Amino acid sequence: MSNTLDSALLETMAIFEQRTHAKVNDVVQDENNLLFIVAEGEIGKAIGKGGSTLMRLREAFKPKNVEVIEDASDAKTMIEKTLRGAEIKNISQEETKIAISVSPETRGIAIGKGGSNIKKLKMAIKRKFGIDDTRIL
């Protein structure tokens, strides 16, 4: 996972902003994924009604999988926004590790289909806050 934005990623951010009208604060890329970190309050624009904008973005950036997460000023707030719908009992942080305790009933929501929620959260938290180890308990 690259820590710098090269010209290709800057162009990718520009395309995203043109198509969504949402401000992108950062983008993280790995082998299969593009994770756009949008400004606070811009997540609705980025996803679109019924996910329509996100579906168009996924088509445009194929074969990469496109995910969107809302930016936050601290890791705890980013976790709460990303895992909305999951009942978070506790978030504990020690240096570069975060443990997220969720209720057993909503653990599946926190992890997401195929681990999608935890994967995008890990990518964003590592990039933005330097947290190397994020776990859901």
C-alpha positions as CSV (number, residue, x, y, z in Angstrom):
1,M,0.0,0.0,0.0
2,S,1.6,3.2,-1.2
3,N,1.8,6.2,1.2
4,T,2.2,8.9,-1.5
5,L,-0.1,10.2,-4.2
6,D,1.4,9.8,-7.6
7,S,0.0,11.5,-10.7
8,A,-2.2,8.5,-11.6
9,L,-3.8,8.6,-8.1
10,L,-4.3,12.4,-8.3
11,E,-6.0,11.9,-11.7
12,T,-8.1,9.2,-10.1
13,M,-9.2,11.6,-7.4
14,A,-10.0,14.2,-9.9
15,I,-12.2,11.8,-11.9
16,F,-14.0,10.7,-8.6
17,E,-14.7,14.4,-7.7
18,Q,-16.0,15.2,-11.2
19,R,-18.4,12.3,-11.1
20,T,-19.6,12.6,-7.6
21,H,-19.2,16.3,-6.7
22,A,-17.8,15.1,-3.4
23,K,-14.4,16.4,-2.1
24,V,-11.8,13.6,-1.8
25,N,-9.3,14.1,1.0
26,D,-7.2,11.0,0.2
27,V,-7.2,7.8,-1.8
28,V,-5.6,4.5,-0.8
29,Q,-4.9,1.8,-3.3
30,D,-3.8,-1.8,-3.1
31,E,-3.7,-4.6,-5.6
32,N,-7.5,-4.9,-6.0
33,N,-9.0,-1.9,-4.3
34,L,-9.4,1.9,-4.5
35,L,-10.5,3.4,-1.2
36,F,-11.6,7.0,-1.4
37,I,-11.6,9.0,1.8
38,V,-14.2,11.8,1.3
39,A,-14.6,15.0,3.4
40,E,-16.9,14.9,6.3
41,G,-20.5,15.4,5.3
42,E,-19.8,14.3,1.6
43,I,-20.4,10.6,1.9
44,G,-24.0,10.9,0.6
45,K,-22.8,12.6,-2.6
46,A,-20.1,9.9,-3.0
47,I,-22.5,7.0,-2.7
48,G,-25.6,8.5,-4.4
49,K,-29.2,7.7,-4.0
50,G,-29.6,3.9,-3.5
51,G,-25.8,3.5,-4.2
52,S,-26.2,4.6,-7.8
53,T,-23.1,6.8,-7.9
54,L,-21.0,4.2,-6.2
55,M,-22.2,1.6,-8.7
56,R,-21.2,3.9,-11.6
57,L,-17.8,4.5,-10.1
58,R,-17.2,0.8,-9.7
59,E,-18.0,0.3,-13.4
60,A,-15.6,3.2,-14.3
61,F,-12.7,2.0,-12.3
62,K,-12.9,-1.8,-13.1
63,P,-11.2,-4.1,-12.4
64,K,-10.5,-2.3,-9.1
65,N,-13.1,-2.5,-6.4
66,V,-14.2,1.0,-5.3
67,E,-15.0,1.7,-1.6
68,V,-15.8,5.0,0.0
69,I,-15.3,6.1,3.7
70,E,-16.0,9.4,5.4
71,D,-13.0,11.2,6.8
72,A,-12.8,12.1,10.5
73,S,-10.4,14.0,12.8
74,D,-9.7,11.0,15.0
75,A,-9.7,7.2,14.7
76,K,-12.6,6.6,17.1
77,T,-14.9,8.8,15.0
78,M,-13.9,7.2,11.8
79,I,-14.6,3.8,13.2
80,E,-18.0,4.9,14.5
81,K,-18.9,6.3,11.1
82,T,-17.6,3.3,9.1
83,L,-19.3,0.7,11.3
84,R,-22.6,2.5,11.6
85,G,-25.2,-0.1,12.2
86,A,-23.0,-2.2,14.4
87,E,-23.4,-1.9,18.1
88,I,-19.9,-0.8,19.3
89,K,-19.3,-1.5,22.9
90,N,-15.8,-0.2,23.3
91,I,-12.9,1.1,21.3
92,S,-9.5,0.8,22.9
93,Q,-6.2,2.1,21.5
94,E,-2.6,1.4,22.5
95,E,0.0,3.2,20.3
96,T,-0.5,1.6,16.9
97,K,-3.2,-0.9,17.8
98,I,-6.9,-0.6,18.0
99,A,-9.4,-3.1,19.4
100,I,-13.1,-2.7,18.6
101,S,-15.5,-4.6,20.7
102,V,-18.9,-5.1,19.1
103,S,-22.0,-6.9,20.3
104,P,-22.2,-10.5,19.0
105,E,-25.5,-9.7,17.3
106,T,-23.9,-7.0,15.1
107,R,-20.5,-8.6,14.5
108,G,-21.4,-9.5,11.0
109,I,-22.4,-5.9,10.2
110,A,-19.0,-4.7,11.6
111,I,-17.0,-7.2,9.5
112,G,-19.1,-6.7,6.4
113,K,-19.7,-9.1,3.4
114,G,-16.5,-10.9,2.7
115,G,-14.7,-8.7,5.3
116,S,-15.3,-5.5,3.3
117,N,-16.1,-3.2,6.2
118,I,-13.1,-4.2,8.3
119,K,-10.8,-4.2,5.3
120,K,-11.6,-0.6,4.2
121,L,-11.5,0.5,7.8
122,K,-8.0,-1.0,8.3
123,M,-6.8,0.7,5.1
124,A,-8.1,4.1,6.1
125,I,-7.0,4.0,9.7
126,K,-3.5,2.9,8.7
127,R,-3.2,5.6,6.1
128,K,-4.7,8.5,8.1
129,F,-3.6,7.6,11.7
130,G,-0.7,5.2,11.3
131,I,-2.5,2.4,13.1
132,D,-1.0,-0.9,12.0
133,D,-3.3,-3.3,13.8
134,T,-7.1,-2.9,13.8
135,R,-9.2,-5.8,15.2
136,I,-12.9,-6.5,15.8
137,L,-13.5,-8.5,19.0
